[in-house]
Amino acid sequence: MEINSSTGMLGLLGYPLKHTLSPLIHNSFLRHYGLNMVYLPFEVRPEEIKQAVEGLKALSVRGFNVTIPYKERVIGFLDEVSREVSFIGAVNTVVNNKGKYVGYNTDSKGFTRALTARGIKVKNKNILILGAGGAAKGIAFQLVKEGVQKICISNRTSARAEKLAKNLADYSNSMYIDCIDFNEKELLKTVEDIDVIINTTSVGMHPHTKEAIVENPYFYHKNRVYCDIVYNPLKTRFLEYAENAGAKTVNGLDMLLYQACYAFELWTGIYPDANLVEHKCKNALKP
Ligand code: ATR
């Protein structure tokens, strides 16, 4: 594709941005679907984020993604947010709708889509979420929307787990929501009637690849599904333990790909085929 006078601009705002896969993913989609746009990484320092967001509007950007540490802060610079953003409090995708910035969260939908793509259904299932940060919140919200039976939350800082549980209970008054102490004994007891376990913490992420959020082998069983939001490495220690127990696993790259597909659809109206870029991403992640 040649850049010309009508080339549209998309991008990613974050800091730092060294290892992002988003430009690879979106530029591959744009080329495949023959769209005259480019997707650029914008590494913006915290003191310049406001000017950057305003400047992008002045440049008529079609939209952009937002990553760490701006997913919450960017909301203050938007004209409108979607319903899920009002609950989650974090935006990862912004659409420039004729000069009006609208914020969305595609991380949450991307997660459950990654499960469906692997043939895993969450409706009426019992879920254990490890962690209670921004990622946990988005995932939990989507799980409630998709009709899970029970959500248990366990976090190192228990007050955060309790806050998330309360928010979820306010959102869905009919669902069973529980907080679990973050210790092995409690986790082993809880996991007995759990179908899907999700690590939303950064434990196991490069360079700490030898760590798993739970080390005890009895935590891992072939009848459960184990998901990790970490994608570097692709197979975290957590997923390795699960695989060794014969369990089904879903890695963080799947979630990354599907959140990107939903963002791409918001900007272009085309829902792209995630398979187009999966191989490229795996190659880019090779050590
Ligand atoms: P994000 O928005 O990516 O979820 P975050 O809000 O900083 O990031 O949340 C990170 C999550 O990983 C939190 O649940 C954090 O636990 P705390 O609330 O106790 O900080 C969890 N986490 C990070 N490092 C951890 C570790 N070494 N052990 C257990 N939990 C950890």
Boltz pocket constraint, residues with backbone or C-beta under 6 A from the ligand:
constraints:
  - pocket:
      binder: B
      contacts: [[A, 130], [A, 131], [A, 132], [A, 133], [A, 134], [A, 135], [A, 136], [A, 155], [A, 156], [A, 157], [A, 160], [A, 200], [A, 201], [A, 202], [A, 203]]
      max_distance: 6.0
